Amino acid sequence: YPAVNKLAPKLGKKKIVVTGFFAYAAVFLITVFCGEGMIWGYLIAVMAGVPMAILGILPQAVVADIAEADFVETGEKRNGMFFAARTFAMKMGQALALLAFTSITVSQTEFSYRVTAIVATVCCLIGAIFFLFYNEKLVMETIGKAAETEKNADETAEEGAAETAEKDTVSCEKQSAEEAEK
């Protein structure tokens, strides 16, 4: 997880998520051709760790970015709606996967398990293709413009506060000078 968090700002979430999909596809493809023995189980478990870390963290961060960009554009905080839609889509995907994979493996043959891995590989590749259409640059530019506007507003407020403080200081000095003359 720490590596994913450090790489995301440098490389971009989109590139890493697409890489995660392709890495998961590779793991499932290896599963199609693996033989017998515990070594295959260890190999698959170790190789699956990286895409699991990537796809366990970054999709939520992408949804948060989209929700923030939407807020900047509309002025409405609809984070709950975005995360509800993501959760709904995730649960629908899990339900369809459960239905599809149990239907394929009902015969409990070696072939049916290998077909399941092929289907999983194809699903990962489809996910990567869909994610290629995500316009991370536009989303981040929208968020960046809002941050710049907010920064400029803060600087203007600070300048205004400094001017007010200077005027107050001059006013106090004049008042003190007038009192000293009396």
C-alpha positions in Angstrom: 0.0 0.0 0.0 2.7 2.6 0.8 4.3 2.1 -2.7 0.9 2.7 -4.4 0.3 5.9 -2.3 3.8 7.2 -3.2 3.6 6.3 -6.9 0.1 7.7 -7.6 1.0 11.4 -7.4 4.2 10.8 -9.5 2.7 8.6 -12.3 -1.0 9.4 -12.1 -3.8 7.2 -10.8 -5.0 6.3 -14.3 -1.7 4.7 -15.4 -1.4 2.7 -12.1 -5.0 1.5 -12.2 -4.7 0.3 -15.8 -1.4 -1.4 -14.9 -3.2 -3.0 -12.0 -5.9 -4.4 -14.3 -3.2 -5.7 -16.7 -1.3 -7.3 -13.8 -4.4 -9.0 -12.5 -5.1 -10.2 -16.1 -1.6 -11.7 -16.1 -2.2 -13.4 -12.8 -5.4 -15.0 -14.0 -3.7 -16.0 -17.3 -1.0 -17.8 -15.3 -3.8 -19.5 -13.4 -5.1 -20.9 -16.7 -1.8 -22.6 -17.5 -0.5 -23.5 -14.0 0.1 -27.1 -13.0 -0.2 -29.0 -9.7 1.6 -28.2 -6.6 1.8 -25.6 -3.8 4.4 -23.6 -5.7 1.8 -22.4 -8.1 -0.5 -21.3 -5.3 2.4 -19.3 -3.7 3.3 -17.8 -7.0 -0.2 -16.7 -7.8 -0.8 -15.4 -4.2 2.4 -13.3 -4.4 1.8 -12.0 -7.9 -1.8 -11.0 -7.0 -0.7 -8.9 -4.1 0.4 -5.9 -6.3 -2.8 -5.6 -8.4 -4.9 -6.2 -5.3 -3.1 -3.3 -3.5 -3.6 -1.0 -6.5 -7.2 -1.9 -7.1 -8.0 -1.8 -3.4 -6.9 1.8 -3.0 -6.9 3.9 -6.2 -10.5 3.4 -7.5 -11.8 5.0 -4.3 -9.3 7.9 -4.7 -10.5 8.3 -8.4 -14.1 8.6 -7.2 -13.1 11.2 -4.6 -11.3 13.2 -7.4 -14.4 13.0 -9.6 -16.6 14.1 -6.7 -14.3 17.0 -6.0 -14.2 18.1 -9.6 -18.0 17.9 -9.7 -18.2 20.1 -6.6 -16.0 22.7 -8.3 -18.1 22.7 -11.4 -21.6 22.6 -9.8 -21.1 24.0 -6.3 -23.0 21.1 -4.9 -21.4 18.5 -2.6 -22.6 15.2 -4.0 -19.8 12.9 -2.6 -22.4 10.6 -1.1 -24.0 10.1 -4.5 -20.8 9.2 -6.2 -19.7 6.7 -3.5 -23.2 5.2 -3.4 -23.0 4.7 -7.2 -19.6 3.1 -6.9 -20.7 0.8 -4.1 -23.8 -0.2 -6.1 -21.7 -0.9 -9.2 -19.2 -2.9 -7.1 -22.0 -5.0 -5.5 -23.6 -5.6 -8.9 -20.3 -6.7 -10.2 -19.8 -9.1 -7.3 -23.3 -10.5 -7.8 -22.8 -11.1 -11.5 -19.3 -12.6 -10.9 -20.7 -14.9 -8.3 -23.5 -16.0 -10.7 -21.1 -16.4 -13.7 -18.3 -18.1 -11.9 -20.5 -20.6 -10.0 -22.3 -21.4 -13.2 -19.0 -22.1 -15.0 -17.5 -24.2 -12.2 -20.6 -26.2 -11.4 -19.2 -29.2 -13.1 -16.1 -29.0 -10.8 -13.7 -30.1 -13.5 -10.2 -28.9 -14.2 -11.4 -27.4 -17.5 -14.2 -25.4 -15.8 -11.7 -23.8 -13.4 -9.4 -22.9 -16.3 -12.4 -21.4 -18.1 -13.1 -19.3 -15.0 -9.6 -18.0 -15.1 -10.0 -17.1 -18.8 -13.2 -15.2 -18.1 -11.5 -13.4 -15.2 -8.6 -12.4 -17.5 -11.1 -11.1 -20.1 -13.0 -9.1 -17.4 -9.7 -7.5 -16.2 -8.8 -6.5 -19.8 -12.3 -5.0 -20.3 -11.9 -3.1 -17.1 -8.5 -1.7 -18.3 -10.1 -0.7 -21.6 -12.9 1.1 -19.9 -10.6 2.9 -17.6 -8.5 4.1 -20.5 -11.4 6.5 -21.2 -11.1 8.2 -17.8 -9.9 11.7 -18.4 -7.7 12.1 -15.3 -6.0 15.2 -16.8 -9.3 17.1 -17.0 -10.4 16.1 -13.5 -7.1 17.1 -12.0 -7.1 20.4 -13.9 -10.6 21.2 -12.6 -9.5 20.5 -9.1 -6.2 22.5 -9.6 -8.1 25.6 -10.9 -10.3 25.5 -7.8 -7.2 25.2 -5.6 -5.6 28.1 -7.4 -8.7 30.3 -7.1 -8.9 29.4 -3.4 -5.2 30.3 -2.9 -5.7 33.6 -4.7 -8.7 34.4 -2.5 -6.7 33.6 0.6 -3.9 35.8 -0.5 -6.3 38.7 -1.2 -7.9 38.2 2.2 -4.5 38.3 3.8 -3.5 41.4 1.9 -6.8 43.1 3.0 -6.2 42.1 6.6 -2.7 43.5 6.4 -4.0 46.8 5.0 -6.6 47.0 7.7 -4.1 46.3 10.4 -1.8 49.0 9.0 -4.6 51.5 8.9 -5.5 50.6 12.5 -1.9 51.0 13.6 -1.7 54.4 11.9 -5.0 55.4 13.5 -3.8 54.3 16.9 -0.5 56.2 16.5 -2.4 59.4 15.5 -4.8 59.0 18.5 -1.8 58.5 20.8 0.0 61.5 19.4 -3.2 63.7 19.8 -3.6 62.5 23.4 0.1 63.3 24.1 -0.3 66.8 22.8 -3.3 67.5 25.1 
